[in-house]
Structure formats: structure tokens, C-alpha cells
Amino acid sequence: MPAPRTYANSTDSVHAGAPAARPGHSLTHGIVQTATYTFENTETLERYMRGEDPDADREEYGRYGNPTVHELERRLAELEHAETSVSFASGMAAMTTAILALVKAGDHVVLFRDCYRRTRQFVTQLLPRFGVEHSVVPPGDLDALSAALKDNTRLVLTEAPTNPFQYCADLEQLSRVVRARGRIRTLIDSTLATPCNLRPIELGIDLVMHSATKYLSGHNDVLGGLVAGPGHLVSLVRDARNVLGGIQDPHAAFLILRGLKTLSLRVERQNQTALAVARALEKHPRVTRVYYALLESHPSYAIARQQLRGGGGMVSFIVSGGRGAASKVVDHCRIAKIAASFGGAETLIDQPAIMSYSELSEEELRRIDIDPALIRLSVGIEETDDVVRSVMAALDA
């Protein structure tokens, strides 16, 4: 029988990957604010260059790593049950660098249509300049995925769940479909789930990517990204990062490390609040559709219930009355702040047609399934009842 699925809990969030002792016996890691590193003598330098230096945190130059950053990488790897991980200055730096590390001219990439729009833009607009082909398949459609695979396919990527519609592909089946075709890697953006709700590597996925800007840091005060997986693949991503230069700043790594300690507590509250909001929205007469993976009405409910520990902190919904009505709801939601991003301590709200896709016409929005009246709510850690009342009051107003 397969091993039971596990999820990161509060003990993991506080302790996983933390060293037994830190410099000066400090409880928390310090910020090693340096751009370069010294060597005692030529022999020490040569030993380092041969890979024989016992100090795992030593580097040659700041673009290749940093002790504070290394601790974050170790801790995220432990949380994801991965062999190792590598960090970046942003989630998009992590995603684009990972893709570039895994494909070359003449290769083919398959992605699901509801991937993050900047990821879609990178694959569909920038990669073709370098001779990389692509296919886009419907959300969670594994039959379409299987049909799209080619002899030169080298990468399949999606989110789990997706933003903003919360579709969940069956990752275990996806990995089986892909592995049956040989030399194809899988890359999952697990930002919305976090290790508290999903560990894709346990389902056969090769690499997991996080925008640490969101739930991992949890306070809307820092940018960062991480990619976790087996050493032989992460080393390719790390080598590409060292060339491209998307290294994470040690102070940013420190802030994300601090955020990780409360990750499980925050996600547990956000799971609870988002589900309560989603259920209340389904009953409201002015709401025509609610997207939350753990609602029975969601197309991905069956696989989400099997795969996820919780549905995460994002709820998307469509209100009757069109774009103008949605804008009024957004403006009347008193607790939520109108802002991009998600996963922080504060509840945020936005209208994707205005916030993320303002340059598109109504027809272009329809082609990518973005209703002008779609609202995306990312719940924070406020009291659940307060958030629900605020959203209901905005709809009634």
C-alpha cells in the first residue's frame, strides 16, 4: 500500500529543517548581510573549489548563495519532503528560471489553460523566441494532456489548485500519464496550497514551486520564490539561477523564515474562513457562481477532497449585474483592502478584469474565461465571522 499522505503542521512549520545550533547559540537565524566571502588561504580556496569544504554555508560570492538563504532552502525542502530546494528573488524568477533550466530549443511544453497569466505569457510568448513549442490544455483535463504530449515534450506544468478558479488536476494520475511517456518532467506551482494543504512530491510530481511572497511569508512585506525537488533537478535550476542572477536577498530570506513559523496556524484559519465565506456566498441571491475547490458544487470537488487537507484562503465568485455591480461589492467590502496578491494576514479583494486584465477587451476577457463581474477574495487571519459579515454586507449594500 502507498504511504499515507502527510501535510505540514505547526510543529513542522516551527522546526522542520532548522539546524541543531546556530552561531552564538541564537534561537533565530541572523541576517548574513554580505556580498562576498573570504578564504583563509589558497589551500582552503582550492579545497572549496573541489567541493571538499565541510562548511555547507560557505560560498564564493553572494550571487551563488548566503547562509540565511541556505537555511530557508533547507527548511522549505523539509516542509515539502523534498531532497533540496533553491530560492529566488520572486515567484516569477523561480518559475521562469526552472522552465529555462528544463527545456531547450526544439522541446515542447504543455501547460494548463488556467495557469497564472504571467506563466502563460512566458511559455506562449517568450519561449517561442528560443525555439520552444507549447500546447495549452483545458483545466485539469488529463485526457487532453495525454493527447497533447509529443515525442519532444519535456515539461508539463500547472497549478494546484489554480488561481483564481481553484481547479485541481489529479496530480497522482497526471504523474502516471507523464512518466509513461519517458523523459518528461512535471512542475507544479503549489503557492495556493502550501505544504499545509498539499505535498505534490508525495503524489509523484518532480518539482514544486512557491511564490514565497504569498502564504510562506504571510505578511505582504517581502518578495521571494522557491523551487523544491530532487537534487539532480534542483541543481540544474540552481545553476541557471546563478547565471541569470535572480538570487534572493538575505533580509528577504530572514522575513520568509520568520513567516514560516506561523504558516500552519495562518493556513488553518484561512482554510476555515474561506470555506465559511464560500458557503455563505453560495446562498446569496446576488451571487451567480462560486469557485472554491472544497464546495460540493465545484467541478474539482472529488479530487480536491481526496488530495487537499484544506481549500486554501482564496474564494472567487461572480455577482449578478456585471462589471459595475462587482465594483460596488468590492468598494463596499470594509475589512478587505483592494490590492493584488494573496496569502497575507490581511484580507484582500480585487476584480481580475480590472486588476490583472485591464488591458483586455470584453471579447478578449471571454476568450480566457474571465467574467467582468468576477471577484477574487483572499482571506486573511481576521475573525472568520467578521470576514463573512463584511462580505455579506457588501453584497447587500
N, C-alpha and C positions, 0 to 999 in steps of 0.2 A: 504494500500500500504506500502511496506517496506520503511524505511527511506532512503533518498538519500545517496549515498556513499560519504564519505569525505576523504580528504588527508591532511597530514601535510603541512602547508605553512610557509612562512618566519616568520609570527607572532608567530605561534606555536613553530617554531624552537628556537626562541629567548626567549619566555616567558612561554611556557607550563610547568607546574609543578614547576616553580620557586617559592620560598617562598616569602611572602609579605615583610619580613625583614630578614636580615642576621646579624650575630654577628658584632657589631661595625658599623652597617649600611653600610657595604661594598656592592658595587654593584655586585661583583662576589663572589662566594664561595671560602673560603680559603681551604688550604690543611691541614686537621687534621691528622698530622703525628704521630700517636700513636699506640702502640700495646696493651694497656690495659686502663682501665677506673677506676676511683675512686668512692667511695661512702662515703657520709658524716658520716654515722653511720650505725649501724646494722639495725635499723628500716628502713632506706632508702633502704638498700640492700634487706631486706625481702619484701618490697613493690615492688621493681623491679622484684624480683623472682616470685611474684604473678601476675605480669603483670599490676600493678596499677600505675606505674611510668608515670607521664604525659609527660615526656621528650621523644619524639619519637626517638630522635637520640642517646639516651644513650644506651650503650652496656656493657656487662660484660667483653668481651675480643675481641681483634681485628679480630679474625677469624670469628666472628659472624656478623661483620658489622662495619661501620665507618660513621660519619656524611657526609663526602664528597661523599662517595659511596651511602649513602641513597638518597642524592639529585639527583644523576644520576638515581637511580632506580625510583624515583618519576617522573622525567622528561620523561624518556622513556615510563613509563606507560601512562602518559598523551598523548604523541605523538601517541601511539598505541591505544588509547581509551581502555586501559586495566585497571583492578582494581588495579593491582600492578605488580612489576617486581623484579627480583633478578639478581645481577651482578656476573661476574666470571672473572678469570684471562685471559681467552682466549675464542674464539668462540667454540673451541672443548671441553673445560671444561664445557661450558654451555650446549652443545648438549649431551655429554655423561652423564653428571650428570642428566639432565632432563630425559633421557631414563632410567637410572638406578632407578630414583625415581618413574617411572610409570609402570615398569614391574618387574616380579619376576620369579623364576623357574617355568616352566610349561606354561608360557604365550607365546604368538605368536605376532610377529611384522611384519607389511607389509611396505615395502619401495619401492619407485620408482627407477628404474634402474639407472637413471641419477642423483641421489643424489651425493653430494660431496663424493669423494672417501674415505676420512678418516671416514666419517659417515658410508659408506657402509662397510668398513673394521671392524668398531666397531660392527655393527649389525651382519655381516655374519661370522666374525672370532672370536671375543671376547665373544659376548653374548652366543653363544652355549656352552662355557665352564661353564656357570652358568645355563644351562638348559633352555635357552630362544630360541624358534624356530623363524624362519623368512621365509618370501616369498618375492621375488623380482618381480615386475611387470613392464611392458613397460612404457615409459614416458607418463604421462597424460592419461593413458588408464583406465577409470573408470569402464568399463566392466570387465577388468582383475582384478582390485581392488576388485570389488564386489565378483567375483568368488574366490578370494584368502582369503577372510575373513572366519574365523573359529569361533567355539564356544569359543575358548580360546584366540582369538585375543584381545589384549588390547591397541595396539598403531599403528597408521598409520602415516608415516612421509614422507615428500617430501620438495622440494624447490619451490619457486615461485618468479620469473622464475628460471629455473635451470641453473647451471654453468657447462659447457660452451655453451650448445646448446639452452638455452632460451625456453625450453618447458614450457608451462603454463597449469597446471591442472585447471579445472573448480572447484574452491575451494567451491563455494556455493553448487554445486551438490555433490562434494566429501563429504562435511559435512553432507548432507542429507543422502547419502548412508551409511555413518558410523553411524550416530545417529540412523538409523533404526534398527541397529543391537545391540543397547544397550550399554554395558559398554566398549566402545572403545574411546580412546582419540586421538585427532589429534594434531600433532606438525609440524609446518611449519617453515623452515629456510627461512626467508624473507630478508636475508642480501642484496641480489642483488636489491631488490625492494626498500627497506627503507619505512618508513611511508609516504614519499612524493609521492610514486607511488602506494602503496597498503597498506591497513589495513586488514589483514586476519581475525581478530576477528570480524569485521563487516560482514564477509561472513560466520560466524558460526564456525570458527576454534577455538580450545581450547587454544592452546599455540603458541606463536610466539617467535622464537629465532633469534638473530642477532649476527654475528661476528662484534663487535663494532670496531675491527681493521680496517674495511673497510670504508664504507661511513659515519658511525656515527661520527667517529673521523676525518676521511678525510685527514689526513696529513702523513700517513705512518710512524708514530713515536710512536705508542703505541699499545699494545695488550689488548683485552678485549672482553667480551661476555655478553649477557643479555637474559633472558627469561621473557616474559610478558604474563599475563593472569589473570584468576580469582584467588582470594585469596586462595581458598581451594586447588587448584592445585599448585600454586606457592609456597605455604607453604611447600608442600611435596618436591619440588625441593630445596627450601632453607634449609630444614632440611638435605637433602642429601649433599648439598654443605658444611654445617657446619661439617659434618663427614668427607667428602672426602678432604676438605681443599682447594678447588680451588678459594679462596677469591680474590677479586680484590684489588690491591694496591691503596691507596688514591691518589697518584700522577697520576696514570693512569686514575683514575676516573675524576680527575680535567681536564686532557687533553681531555678526551672524552666530558666532559661538555662544554669545550671551542669549540670543533669541532661542537657540536650540533647547536650552534648559527648560523653557516653558512650552515647548512645541506641543507636547501631548495634551497638556491642560487646555491650551488655547483651542486646539483642533477639536477636542471633546466638546467644549462649549459651542464652537461654531457648527459642528455636526448637529447638535441639539437644536440650536436656534434656527439654522437654515431649514431643517425638516419641519419645524413648527411653522415657520413663515410659509413654506411651500404648501403645507396642508391648509393653512388659512386662506392663501391665495386661491386655491382650487375652489373654495366655497364662495368666493366673492363674485357677485354678478357682473362686475365690470372687467373681470379678467377672463380672457378667452382661451389662454393656453399657459401652462406652467411647465418649465423644464427643470426637473430635479431627479437625479437618477434613482433615488430610493422612493419615489412616488410610484404607486402601482400603475398609474396612467402613462408612465414614461416607457418608450419603446425598449429601452435597455434595462428595465427593472429586473428581469430574471437574472441576467448575467451580473448586474450591479449587486444584487442581493447576495449572490454567490461569491463575488470577487472582492467586494469592498467591506471594510469594517464600518465605515460611515460615508455619507454622501458628500462631505466637504461643506465649505462655507458659502458657496455661490448658488444663487437661485436666479433663473431668468424667467421672465413672464411677458406676455403680450396683453395689452389692455385694449378694450374697445374704444373706438373714436379716433384712431390713427395717431400720427406723429404729435399733433398738438395736445391731445389728451395725455399721451405718455409724458410729454414735457411738464404738464401740470402736476402729474403724480410725482415726478422727480423733484420738482420745485417745492412741493408740499411735504416731502418726507423729512421731518425735522431732525431726527437723530442722524440720518445718513448724510454724509458730505458728498457733493458732486465731484467725482475725481476718477481718474483712470486707476488701474492696478487693482489688486485684491489681496486678501490673506493677512491683513494687518489687524491691529487691535481695534481700529475704528471701523464702523460700518460705512461702506462706500456705495454710491449708486451712480449709474450713468445710462445713457441711451446710446447704444452702439452705433446707430445710424448717424448720430451727431458726434460722439466722442471718437470713435475709431474709424468710421467710414464717411466722414463729412464730405469727402471729395467725390463720392459716387452719386450718380443719379438714381431716381426711384427704380428705373429698369435695371440698372447695374446692381442695386441692392437686392432685387428679387432674384437675380441670377445666382447670388451667393446665399440665398435663403435668409437674408436679414430684413425682418419686418420693421418699417419705420416706427412702429409702436412697441418694439421690443425694449424691455428694461432689464438691466443686469444689476442685481443686488448682491454685494459681497458683505456678509455679516461679520461683525467684529466680535468682541468679547463682552459687550454690554449685556445687561439682563435680558434673557430671552423674551419675557413678556413685554418689556419696554420696546424692543425692536418690532415685535409683532404688532403692538398697538400703534406704533408710529407708521408702519406701512399701511395698515388698515385705515388709519385716519387720513393718510394722504390719498388713498383711493376714494374715500367718502367725500373728501374736500373737492 
